[in-house]
């Protein structure tokens, strides 16, 4: 046998290192050509690493969460090669053969009439009766699962076959030495069907799973830690009557052209924020607290906090001041979908000057948003609920929503925060004002 070394490939764009975020294999696994070995994450993308050859994993060069340099060895595979003569001579020893018989993968023998066990070190193959396959002699033959945490004994080939067929080896009785699971045991398990064993309805569970925080989740954790530690937050919550803007939104959606996107509340809020920050430009800014400089931007680049399968991302809609209602809706849909599918470009995930966060229908009554450092303000949208509101003469059903907004108290006073939120409230409660240029 020979050894094949796989190195971290150059993922391009000047990237010199990457964080290992996932292994799809472990030492002892058999892999086929093009099987996924693992994945690494750079500042720009997540890259999957396939196997260029077929072989057995004998070494992994990093743990999940490690940062690996491009060109470093990350996997070694044992593959069939021309330099296996020495190993073959060594295996001619009966002692070595007996040891390796327990470790090497056993071949799958497919025969319609009978099955053949893997040969023992000191004798030829012998036929196995159907009775022995169907009725294992192991105490585990009743099909009861193994105790929690116990790793079933099986060769890499058996483990690979079980993984490809979706079988939990803890449920498979083993008839080999020490309860080792063989290919015949898998065949018998398939023929018998799922285990009919029963477990108690209620039972104490004492296992503890340690999950390392890696990849995007680690980057989010680091950024949230910086924001919470360095920014003294002030959160201002106001109740807003969104009945009028919701009626306008429904009317516009009924009259929209086929190519136009469906409007949500966010485009109205984005246009309202453009007007509000024009009156308070220091809220559309980035604060460099080390240099003591507030970078106040003329362009309004709104980050849209978006939940993705990988975690929270903040794609950016740029120059909202130059976009109308429909263009805002189209851009929000585009950058959010790009983030969820992992197709967002680097410049679509950076450069925001103020952020909106919304949990949609699960928005709760009140939230306390954390500012997207180094911005100085974030606007939080809570869920809309129909509530009775006193109009001066009677209670009337109105669509009400709380808005929870946080500000960097180093550069934004409480009064300025209140003025900003009250301006948004006025614009959303009388949405015609959004379309009037002052």
Helices and strands as residue ranges (DSSP letters): E 2-7, E 17-23, E 30-31, E 36-41, E 46-50, E 55-60, E 67-69, E 73-79, H 85-91, H 94-103, E 115-116, E 127-128, H 130-134, G 139-142, H 156-165, G 169-171, G 177-179, H 183-192, H 215-230, E 233-241, H 243-255, H 265-279, G 281-283, E 285-288, E 293-296, E 302-308, E 311-317, G 320-322, H 325-340, G 346-348, E 354-358, G 360-362, E 377-390, E 395-408, H 414-429, G 431-435
